[in-house]
Amino acid sequence: MTEEIAPRTGVAFTLDKGRTLTVIDPCGEQVADLLAFNRADVGEGLSGGRTLDYASKIYLTTGDPLYSNRSNVMLEIIADDVGRHDFLLTPCSKDTFRIIYGDKDPHRGCFGNLAAALAPYGVTEDMIPTAFNCFMNVPVDGKTGMLTVEAPLSKAGDAIVFRAGMDLVIGLTACSALQSNNGSFKPIHYRID
Amino acid sequence: MTEEIAPRTGVAFTLDKGRTLTVIDPCGEQVADLLAFNRADVGEGLSGGRTLDYASKIYLTTGDPLYSNRSNVMLEIIADDVGRHDFLLTPCSKDTFRIIYGDKDPHRGCFGNLAAALAPYGVTEDMIPTAFNCFMNVPVDGKTGMLTVEAPLSKAGDAIVFRAGMDLVIGLTACSALQSNNGSFKPIHYRID
């Protein structure tokens, strides 16, 4: 059964080892921030730094494992219609909107949505790491090191599928930052199989 | 007074708000992994994801602030002889040496050295984020996203200087990974002014 995450909101749910999570962009050009924690000990969470190090690349796709801060495989990408996701930047937050957008009364962003959804599982704000940002398009200029946030390459119905390497708590959003989603806020769909 | 960190070891020390920390590569081509925690509450630590997001670039140098996971400025780079440091990859660890190098009896690496040095300040292993890797040279191919670990650009005596934005606990190493240091392990020097 496919579930919907409303625009600028987030959810948390459990995903058992061996099951698959399909994250779908139903309208196109919409980012979904993904977090994962070991359900048996939420001190173990997704690590972009370890994952990129072991992969020797910043763009991950089918076949690539996502490692924890203890170097265990939390998720493996087993299908991917898009091939461009970001694992460099933290979830958008009040601070993002204040610092980058100059907002006076900022939305709580993916960070606030993830923190609220994950709190019942014992995950605190300080434990929220850089997320795997499904469909987020962040090209890096290899010469200068400059990065930009561009429109996602995802088209309506495109998906990325993960298989769980351990029993997990997942946090997932429909991203709240204008720039990341080409200027509009759309829902995200997901399905567990 | 200049202090020496022996090859493949690490230290922790306090740095008061407003003071400067100079990290020196005395022999050239040697990386130093740097961590910072809020001394009043070590739940607040360096965040690569927030820093790169706000800077819109992956290579930081003079004038760039390093932000915490709560979006406060922990350190600002106020001088830099080298201009190439890494903020993408986690400290090398037993896991790095096992997964990337295939070592049977791996060294504890910068991760183990930082964990041991920071433990007396209440920092646990799970709280160790991606470090700011002084002098580490990780070019990224903007087209493919592939990254490589190359010889540091630092020459003997080159330094990077940080000013503390709050009262900090600092973790600092002479990096333990062959690839990061062009095949040999050398000391790191530092000075507090």
Contacts between the chains, C-beta under 8 A, distances in Angstrom:
chain1	res1	chain2	res2	distance
A	43	B	124	7.9
A	43	B	126	4.2
A	44	B	126	7.0
A	47	B	90	6.4
A	47	B	130	7.9
A	48	B	48	7.9
A	48	B	49	6.9
A	48	B	130	7.1
A	49	B	48	6.9
A	49	B	88	6.7
A	49	B	89	5.6
A	49	B	90	3.5
A	49	B	129	7.2
A	49	B	130	3.5
A	50	B	90	4.9
A	50	B	95	7.2
A	52	B	88	5.7
A	52	B	89	6.4
A	52	B	147	7.0
A	53	B	88	7.9
A	53	B	89	4.4
A	53	B	90	5.8
A	53	B	96	6.7
A	53	B	100	7.4
A	54	B	96	8.0
A	54	B	99	5.4
A	54	B	100	6.6
A	56	B	146	6.4
A	56	B	147	5.7
A	56	B	148	7.0
A	57	B	144	7.2
A	57	B	145	4.7
A	57	B	146	4.8
A	57	B	147	6.0
A	58	B	88	7.2
A	58	B	140	6.0
A	58	B	145	4.5
A	58	B	147	6.2
A	59	B	144	7.6
A	59	B	145	3.4
A	69	B	90	7.9
A	69	B	126	6.0
A	69	B	128	7.6
A	70	B	95	7.8
A	70	B	125	8.0
A	70	B	126	7.6
A	71	B	93	7.2
A	71	B	95	3.5
A	71	B	99	6.8
A	88	B	49	6.8
A	88	B	52	5.7
A	88	B	53	7.9
A	88	B	58	7.2
A	88	B	88	7.1
A	89	B	49	5.6
A	89	B	52	6.4
A	89	B	53	4.4
A	90	B	47	6.4
A	90	B	49	3.5
A	90	B	50	4.9
A	90	B	53	5.9
A	90	B	69	7.9
A	93	B	71	7.2
A	95	B	50	7.3
A	95	B	70	7.9
A	95	B	71	3.5
A	96	B	53	6.7
A	96	B	54	8.0
A	99	B	54	5.3
A	99	B	71	6.8
A	100	B	53	7.4
A	100	B	54	6.6
A	124	B	43	7.9
A	125	B	70	7.9
A	126	B	43	4.2
A	126	B	44	7.0
A	126	B	69	6.0
A	126	B	70	7.6
A	128	B	69	7.6
A	129	B	49	7.2
A	129	B	129	7.3
A	130	B	47	7.9
A	130	B	48	7.1
A	130	B	49	3.5
A	139	B	142	6.3
A	140	B	58	6.0
A	140	B	140	5.4
A	140	B	142	5.2
A	140	B	145	7.7
A	141	B	142	5.3
A	142	B	139	6.3
A	142	B	140	5.2
A	142	B	141	5.4
A	142	B	142	3.8
A	142	B	143	7.7
A	143	B	142	7.7
A	144	B	57	7.2
A	144	B	59	7.6
A	145	B	57	4.7
A	145	B	58	4.5
A	145	B	59	3.4
A	145	B	140	7.8
A	146	B	56	6.4
A	146	B	57	4.8
A	147	B	52	7.0
A	147	B	56	5.7
A	147	B	57	6.0
A	147	B	58	6.2
A	148	B	56	7.0
